[in-house]
Amino acid sequence: MARILYFSTLADRLNITAEELKLPSGVQDLRGLLAFLRKRGEEWPVYLVDDRIQATVNKNFVELDAGINDQDEIGLMMTRR
């Protein structure tokens, strides 16, 4: 299962700092993950806007088209734009 870490304002607004998640078969990159997480409703679609998120995969900053899998540690944080 992928480990997803939420940082700073994102963690505060979504009221979560980390979770273990089995990625659905259709989720192969960070954009897909964000789209999947937005389906949770409430605050999720408000804060997980693609152009407002910075991400890491295995502690390396990456673009949102970076591939992901169930063995990855994924960090999500809001940009300061």
C-alpha positions as CSV (number, residue, x, y, z in Angstrom):
1,M,0.0,0.0,0.0
2,A,1.2,3.5,-0.8
3,R,1.9,5.8,2.2
4,I,0.4,9.3,1.7
5,L,1.7,12.1,3.8
6,Y,-0.2,15.4,4.1
7,F,1.8,18.5,5.2
8,S,1.2,22.0,6.6
9,T,-2.0,23.8,5.5
10,L,-3.2,20.7,3.6
11,A,-3.0,18.5,6.7
12,D,-4.8,21.1,8.8
13,R,-7.6,21.7,6.3
14,L,-8.2,18.0,5.5
15,N,-7.7,16.9,9.2
16,I,-5.3,14.1,8.2
17,T,-1.5,13.8,8.3
18,A,-0.9,10.4,6.9
19,E,-2.7,7.3,5.5
20,E,-1.9,3.9,3.9
21,L,-3.9,3.5,0.7
22,K,-4.2,0.7,-1.8
23,L,-4.1,2.6,-5.1
24,P,-7.0,1.8,-7.4
25,S,-5.9,0.2,-10.7
26,G,-6.7,3.3,-12.7
27,V,-4.4,5.5,-10.6
28,Q,-1.0,5.5,-12.2
29,D,0.3,9.0,-11.6
30,L,-0.1,11.9,-9.1
31,R,-2.8,13.6,-11.2
32,G,-4.9,10.4,-11.0
33,L,-4.3,10.2,-7.3
34,L,-5.5,13.7,-6.8
35,A,-8.6,13.1,-8.9
36,F,-9.3,9.9,-6.8
37,L,-8.9,11.8,-3.5
38,R,-11.1,14.7,-4.6
39,K,-14.0,12.2,-4.9
40,R,-14.0,12.0,-1.1
41,G,-16.1,15.2,-1.3
42,E,-16.4,18.0,1.3
43,E,-13.0,19.8,1.6
44,W,-11.0,17.4,-0.6
45,P,-11.9,19.0,-4.0
46,V,-11.4,22.5,-2.5
47,Y,-7.8,21.9,-1.5
48,L,-6.5,19.2,-3.9
49,V,-6.5,21.5,-7.0
50,D,-3.7,20.3,-9.3
51,D,-2.0,23.7,-9.8
52,R,-2.0,24.3,-6.0
53,I,-0.3,21.1,-5.0
54,Q,3.4,20.2,-4.7
55,A,4.3,16.6,-4.4
56,T,7.1,14.3,-3.5
57,V,7.5,10.6,-4.4
58,N,10.0,8.8,-2.1
59,K,11.2,12.2,-0.7
60,N,12.0,13.6,-4.2
61,F,10.0,16.6,-5.6
62,V,8.3,15.6,-8.8
63,E,5.8,16.9,-11.3
64,L,2.1,15.7,-11.1
65,D,2.5,13.5,-14.1
66,A,5.1,11.3,-12.2
67,G,4.2,7.7,-12.0
68,I,3.3,6.1,-8.7
69,N,2.7,2.6,-7.3
70,D,1.7,0.9,-4.0
71,Q,5.3,0.8,-2.7
72,D,5.8,4.6,-2.9
73,E,5.7,7.2,-0.1
74,I,3.8,10.2,-1.5
75,G,4.0,13.7,0.1
76,L,1.4,16.3,-0.7
77,M,1.5,20.0,0.3
78,M,-0.1,23.2,-1.0
79,T,2.1,25.6,-3.0
80,R,2.5,29.2,-2.0
81,R,1.1,30.6,-5.2
